Amino acid sequence: MPILIQNGRVIDPSQGMDRVTTLRIAGGRIAAYHAAPEDGDEVIDATGRIVAPGLIDIHVHLREPGREEDETIATGTAAALAGGFTAVACVPNTEPPIDSQGAVDFVRDRAARAGNCRVYVLACVSKNREGKELAEIGQLVEAGAVGFTDDGAPVADPELMRRAFEYCLMFGKPVLNHSEILELTEHGVMHEGKTSLVLGLTGMPAAAEDVMTSRDIALADATGGRFHLMHVSTAGSVDAVRRAKRRGVRVTTEVTPHHFTLTDECLRTFDSNYKMNPPLRGRRDVDACIEGLADGTIDCIVTDHAPHAKEKKMQELDRAPFGVVGLETALGLVVTRLIEPGHLDWPAAIEKISVNPARILGIDKGTLAVGADADVTIIDPGVKWTVDPAAFRSKSANTPFAGWELAGRAETVIVAGEVKFRR
């Protein structure tokens, strides 16, 4: 059924558009602007709402195959829709890892059966994520992989990383890396600093991220490869990326809402929902991440949605796994912590959660241009709501934001011209 979205504030940074207008969708594509209603149209009144290109999250753990007790492709993509996302890219630290054509096909088939949002696959850099031998990059690209990462762990071997840049360059794909020197973070629970000292918890120093970031920037510079730094968390890494961009290195980066919102002081509660990797850092690091978003150093916002079953997180802090869910709270945190305080305006925010993620992975999304696929998110920017983990569509509820009052929420989500979610 054709859809007519009336009276919404259409913000599309890919076209430099920010105006109140009418948008018509037909045949699964953006058909026209300033259109009049026609017989058979489904009319959506978007008065007071923001109409944006579908939101895209390029860092999501869907857990399937292997850890379906935490999340499945069906439940994870349902959570994505509820958060306003029309597309996600899933990382390959599944069991078994996504390092073969069959594994890529499995994920894409399950996503198609779920029929929720679009799912793009990030495949392994190394076979079995062991960091020893390069995966079959060409075959994985042929199967549909849009990028390569061993996320959940870094690519520790610099020679392997160098060859990954060179091989992926031939196919125009980015290499995404979790920047961490494992020898510096062994047995770590939280950020190394005054708080970890007071609490008597083993720290994970900022240098563990900074050193790996600098190494990967140097390798990308030497090879001409495309390096994407995952979940940046330190002031040092933000500065390194800023300087690398100025000299023309092909580097992009992302930040999560928890890293621009929370600090290591939260660990004083000993609540494992504040335990993630990279860990929550100090106020200086949080401020640097916000500054990096504001000046364009940080290209996009991701959730690093990392679901864990309740019984896993309900362990002692040193035993509980790293990670938090984020798909259903990300947009509210962007509005509450970035837009309302004036760090970003709406066009800049949408660029970082739609346009830039699509550009980084080279996928033809993140636009409302006429003829483009009709992936659209309609946002109520002023609604106030309280985070209730019991209402999550995700299979897990390990969030540090339970009970928080947030502003802004996705109201309607359209994928390929079909309404997939209504609040």
N, C-alpha and C positions, 0 to 999 in steps of 0.2 A: 504494500500500500504506500503511495506517495505521502510524504510528510511535509507539512508547512510549519516552520518555526517562526512565530510572529513576535515582533516587538522586543526581541532580545538584544542585548549589547554584544555584538559579534566581535570577538577579539581574535585575530589571526596574525601573529607576528610574521608568518611566512609571506604574507601579502602586505604587511604594514597596515593592517585594517583594525580599526577600533571605532565602531559606530553602531547605532541602533538601526536595525534593518530586519528584513524578512528573508529567510533562507528556505529554499525548496529542495527536497530530496526526492529523487525518483530513480528507479532501477538500481538502487544500491549506491548511487553516486550523488555528489553535489550537483544539482541541476541548474539553479538560478538564484540570483538575489533580486530583491524588490518584486517578488512574484505575488500575484493575486491568487486567492483560493480557487481551486478547481473542484469539480464534482469528484468525490471519492478520496479527497485528501484527508489525512489525519492531521488536525490542527493542534499544535502545542503552543499555548500562550506563555511566552518567556518574558513577560513584563517584569522588570526588576531583576532579571537573571542574566548571567554571563553565558554566552554560547561560544564554546572553544573547540579547537581541534581535539579529538580524543586524546586523553592523557595516556602517556606511555611510561612504563617503569622497566628499565633495562637491567634490573638486578633483583631477581626474585628466586627464592628457593621453593620449588613446588614439591620436593621430596620424593615424588613418584618417578621411577620405581624404587622400591626397597624400604621406604620409611613411611608407609601409608598411615601409620598410627599418628603421625604428626600432621600430615596434609596429603591431599591427592590433587591431581591436575584439575578435577572437577570442583573441589571445594576451594582451591586456591584461586581459580579463575572466577568463581562466584564472588569471592572476597574482593578481587580486583574490580569487578563491575560495581560492587557496592561502594568502593572507594573512588569511582569515577574513571577507572582505567579501561581503555578499549583495547590495549595491547600490553603484554609483558614479555620480557625475555628471561628465560629460566636458565639458571646456572647448572653445571653438570656434576655437582658433587652428590650424585645419587648412588644407589647400590643395586646393580653395577653402575659405574660412571658412564656418562654419555660420550663415549669415545669411538663409536662405530656407526656406520650407516643405519644399521638395524635399531640402535638406540635412539637416533634422531627420528627415525620413522615411527617408533613407538610413541614418543612424546607428541609428535604432530597428529598421529591418529587418535590418541586419547583426548587431545585438545579439541579435535574436530567433533568427536563424539559428545564431549561435554557441551559444546555449542554456546559457550559463554564469550569471553573476549578472545582476541587473537593471541597466539603463543608463538614466539620466536625462540629458537634454540641456540644457546651458547654451548659449544662443544669443548672438549678437553684439549689443552695444549699438549699434554703428554699422555701416553697410553696408560690407562688405568689410574690416571692422576698420580703416578708414582714419581714424576719428575726425572725420569731416566731416559726415556726414548720419545721422540716426537710422534704425536698421533698422525694418522693419515689425513693431513689437512685437506688435500684435494678431494678425496672421497667424501669427507664431511661437508665440504662446501657444496659438492654435487647433491648431497642428501638434503641440503637446506640450512646448514649452520650459518649464522650471520656474524659470528665472532668466536674468539677462542680464549679460554681461561681455565685455570685449575682452581678457581675460587673455593674457599674453605681452607686453602693452603696456598702459599706463594710458589711461583716457579723459582726455586732456590738456585739452580745451576745457571750461571750467567751465559755459558756457551749454548745451553738449550734455549734460553730466552733469546739470544741473538739469532739463532737459526729460526725460531718461531717468527720473529719479526720479518726475516727474509722470505720465508715461505708464505706467510700471510700477505705480504706485500704483493706477491704475484697474483693473488686473488682479490686484492683490494679490501681485505678484512682487518679489523683491529685486533690487537692482543690486549686483553684486559687482565690486570694483575692485582692480586691482594698483596700490598706492600708490607712485608714483615720479615725481619731477620729472626728466624726461629730460635737461634742460639741465644738471642737477647731477651726472649719472652718465655723461655721454658718455665713451666709451672706457674706462669703469671695468671692473676685473677682480675686485676684492674690496672688502671694507669699508675705508673710509678711517680710518686710525688709526696707531698706532705700528708695527704689524706691516707694513702696506702701505708705510710710509716706509722701514723697514729693508730690505724686499725690493725696493724700487724699482718697485712696481706701482701703477698708477693706481687711486685709491680711489673708492668710492661712499659718500658721506657719509650718516649716519643722517638728517640733515636732509631729504634727498630723499624719504624715506618720511614723515617727521613732518609736513612742510608739506602734502603731498597728503592725508594722513589728516585733518588739521585742516580743510582745504578741504571735503572730502567730508562730514565731520560737520556743518559749517556748512550745506551745501546740503541735507542730509537733514533737519536741524532746520528749515530755512526752508520746505521743501516737505511735510514729513510723510512723506517716502519712506523706504523700508527700505534701509539701507546695510549691506553686508557687506564688511568689510575682509579681503582675502585675505592669506594667509601673513604675518602680522604678525611683525616681527623686531627692533624697537627698543623700548627702554624708554620713549622719548617717545611712541610710538604706543600702547603699552599704557596709559600714563597718560592719554592723550587719550580713549581709549575708555572707561576707567573713569569719568572725569569726565563724559563725555557720557551714559553710562547713568544716572548719578545724577540728571541733570536731565531724563531722560525721552526723550532722542533714540533713535530706532529704529535702533540700530546693534548689529551682532554682529561677531564676528571669529573667526579660526582661526589655528592655529599648526602647523607641521610638526615631526616628530621631529628632523630635523637642526637646526632652529633652537632647540630646547630641549636639545640634546645637545652640539653641536659649536661651537667658536669659530673666529675668524679665524686663530688660531695654527696651525690645520691646514694653511693655505696655505704654510707654511714648507717643506712637502714638494714644492711645485709640482705636485701631483697634480690634474689637471683634474676628478677626481671630487669634489673639494671646492669646485668652482666652481658656484655657483647664484645665482639672482636672485629675491628679495633675497639678498645675500651673507651668509655666516656672519659674525656680529657679535662684539663683545667679551663678556667674562664678565658685565659688568653687564647687558647686554641679555639674555643667556641667563637669568640669574637673574630678571630682570623678567618674562620669558615664563613661567617656572615659577611665579612668584608670581601672575601673571595667571590661570593655570590653576587654582591652588589657591583663589583668592578669587572665582572665577566671572566675572572680567572677560573672559577668553577662553572662548568658548562651545564650541568644538569643535577636534578634532585631525584634520588632513588629511595626505595624503602629498605633494601636488603632484607626483605620479608623472610624471616627465619623461624618458622613455626616449630614448637616442641610440645609434645604431649605434657599434660599437667604434672604427671608423676615424675617426669624427667626434671622439670624445673623446681619441683618441691624437694630438692636435696640441699645439703650444705653447699655454701657458696663455691667452695673449691671443687665440688663434684658436679655441680649443675652445668649443663652445656651452655655455650655462648649463643646469644641471639634473641631477637624479639620480633614479633609480628609488626607489620606496618602498613599494609595495603589500605586498611579501612580508617586510618587516622592521619595519613600523610597530607592529604589536601587541607584538612582542618588545621594542622600544624603550620603549613605553609601560610595560610591566611592569618592565623593568630600570631605567629612568631616572626613572620617576615613582611607580609603586606600591611597589616594593621599598624605595626610600629614604623613603617615607612622605609624599610630596607630595600624592598622591591615594590614596583607597581604591578598591576595585573598583567599587562603585556609582557613584562620581563619574567614574571613568574610562569606564565603559560609557555613562554619560550623554553624555560628550563624543565618543564614537566611534559612537554609535547614535541615541540619543534626540534630542539637540540638532541634529545634521545634518538629520534628518528634519523637525524643527520649522522650521529656517531656510528650507528649500526648500518647505515646505508639502506634503510627501508623507506619505501615510498608512502610515508604517512606523515602526520603532523601538519596537515594543511586542510583548509576549507576552500581551496581553489575550485572553480567550476570544472567538473570532470573527475575530480579526485574521489576516492572511496569515501563514502559517507560515514566516517567514524567521528562522532560528535559527543561532547560532554556538556550538559547544561548544568550550571552551578548556581546555587543560591548563595550569594556571597555574604549575606548578613545573618543567616539563621544561626542561632546559638543552640548547641547540643552538648550532651554529656556522654563521654566515652563509657560504654557499657560492654565489657568483654563478653557477657552472656548473650549479647545480641549479634556478635560477629558471625559472618558467613564462613570465616575460616574455621578449620577443624581445631585449631589451637587458639589460646587466648593469652599467651605470654607477652603482655604489654606493660610498659612502665607508665602508661598514661590513663589507667583506669580511674574513673571519677573526675578527670579533667573536663572543664568546660571549654569547648572550642567554638570558633566561628567559621562558617563556610562549609558547604557540603555538596556533593554531587546529588542532583535531583533526578535527572534523566540521562541514561547512557544509551547511545545508538551505535551499533556496530554493523557496517555494511548495509546501512539503510534500514535496519531492523531495531526496534526498541528492545533492548535486552534487560534494562533495569529501570524501574520507577521507584522513587522513594515512597 
